[in-house]
Amino acid sequence: MLAVAHALKIYLQRVRLALLTRMLALGDHFFDEIMEGSSVWDERHGVSGPEYKDRSSLRRYRPLAPLSEYELRRFVSEDDTFPDVP
């Protein structure tokens, strides 16, 4: 899917959000798997994209371009919090 989006010059960060939406909802993959896979794909194909390195940090849910942290808190998370907030 990323290769097709790249060939069609579609904004890859939006494609990644679509992949997250579909794959997480269906239970196909975990968040970390999708983020790492898209980061590796970007790197191998010379596409500048957000790197996904810190899998062990609970803060890994916060940078999810093109969404801002505010948008994630307000429209995605429950009670405007992230998993790292008890």
C-alpha positions as CSV (number, residue, x, y, z in Angstrom):
1,M,0.0,0.0,0.0
2,L,2.8,2.4,0.8
3,A,4.5,1.7,-2.6
4,V,1.3,2.5,-4.4
5,A,0.7,5.7,-2.4
6,H,4.3,6.7,-3.1
7,A,4.0,6.1,-6.8
8,L,0.7,8.1,-6.9
9,K,2.4,10.9,-4.9
10,I,-0.2,10.6,-2.1
11,Y,0.7,12.1,1.3
12,L,2.3,9.1,3.0
13,Q,1.5,10.3,6.6
14,R,-2.2,10.1,5.7
15,V,-1.7,6.6,4.3
16,R,0.0,5.6,7.5
17,L,-3.0,6.8,9.5
18,A,-5.3,4.8,7.2
19,L,-3.2,1.7,7.8
20,L,-3.3,2.3,11.5
21,T,-7.1,2.7,11.4
22,R,-7.7,-0.5,9.4
23,M,-5.1,-2.8,10.9
24,L,-5.7,-1.8,14.5
25,A,-9.5,-2.1,14.1
26,L,-9.2,-5.6,12.6
27,G,-6.5,-6.7,15.0
28,D,-4.1,-7.4,12.1
29,H,-1.1,-5.8,13.7
30,F,-0.1,-3.9,16.8
31,F,0.6,-0.1,16.8
32,D,4.4,-0.7,17.1
33,E,4.5,-3.1,14.1
34,I,2.7,-0.6,11.8
35,M,4.8,2.3,12.9
36,E,8.1,0.4,12.6
37,G,7.1,-1.0,9.2
38,S,6.2,2.3,7.8
39,S,9.4,3.9,9.2
40,V,11.6,1.1,7.6
41,W,9.8,1.5,4.3
42,D,10.4,5.3,4.3
43,E,14.1,4.7,5.1
44,R,14.6,2.1,2.4
45,H,12.9,4.2,-0.3
46,G,14.5,7.5,0.6
47,V,11.3,9.1,1.7
48,S,11.5,11.6,4.5
49,G,9.0,10.6,7.1
50,P,8.7,10.5,10.9
51,E,11.1,8.0,12.4
52,Y,9.9,5.5,14.9
53,K,12.7,4.5,17.2
54,D,11.6,4.6,20.8
55,R,9.3,1.6,21.1
56,S,9.9,1.2,24.8
57,S,8.7,4.7,25.7
58,L,5.1,5.2,26.5
59,R,5.4,8.6,24.9
60,R,5.6,6.8,21.5
61,Y,1.9,7.5,21.0
62,R,2.3,11.2,20.9
63,P,4.1,12.0,17.6
64,L,1.6,10.8,15.0
65,A,1.9,13.2,12.1
66,P,0.0,14.8,10.5
67,L,-2.1,14.9,13.7
68,S,-0.9,17.2,16.5
69,E,-0.7,16.1,20.1
70,Y,-3.8,18.3,20.8
71,E,-5.8,16.6,18.1
72,L,-4.8,13.1,19.4
73,R,-5.8,14.1,22.9
74,R,-9.0,15.8,21.9
75,F,-10.4,13.5,19.2
76,V,-8.7,10.1,19.6
77,S,-7.9,9.3,23.2
78,E,-10.3,8.6,25.9
79,D,-10.7,11.3,28.5
80,D,-8.0,13.4,26.7
81,T,-5.2,11.3,28.1
82,F,-2.5,9.0,26.7
83,P,-1.6,5.5,27.9
84,D,1.3,7.0,29.8
85,V,-1.0,8.9,32.1
86,P,-2.3,6.8,35.0
